[in-house]
């Protein structure tokens, strides 16, 4: 948003300092063109994000403070003609690449990053979900399911038991050995955090989550 609010007009004032009625559909088009024509080259994706963000903000604020808006001017950010761009296809990572990364992360002392990569790939989790703690240690080989991990899908609330020892085409499901290595290394490194103040065994700790220092480790690993 600072790209828009700090934008200086031909009169020398900031867009963010103007009244909201000064933003017309024509103004929105010109602002979009200036954003896309960045100082280091075209940036159509950034322009698309800003138009979407401004359209949403306009709609929300208009509902709360309708008197500060011009009744004759609709949402100026809706209908902005955007430049077409070729969207690159992101190649999917392979299991081999995931485990090469996981093993390397463990070897250099960052088992958290390796565990996060394995969890995201094998159990279809997003990185932000891992960091937010949607996978708990008590979900992994719990007493009620010692050969599985309990996955809670945060969008639907569905709870799924994924097998950890299923044999598929002569191999132990989910590349078990490397996966177990990544999780075990992370668990061992943070064993002191997994026990409560009374010294309860790791398996009985109800609230410790797998994201312990994963975020810091991932950033440092870069």
Beta strands, then each sheet from edge to edge (+ up, - down):
strand 1: 37-38
strand 2: 41-42
strand 3: 140-142
strand 4: 145-152
strand 5: 159-163
strand 6: 167-168
strand 7: 171-172
sheet 1: 1+ 2-
sheet 2: 3+ 4- 5+
sheet 3: 6+ 7-
end
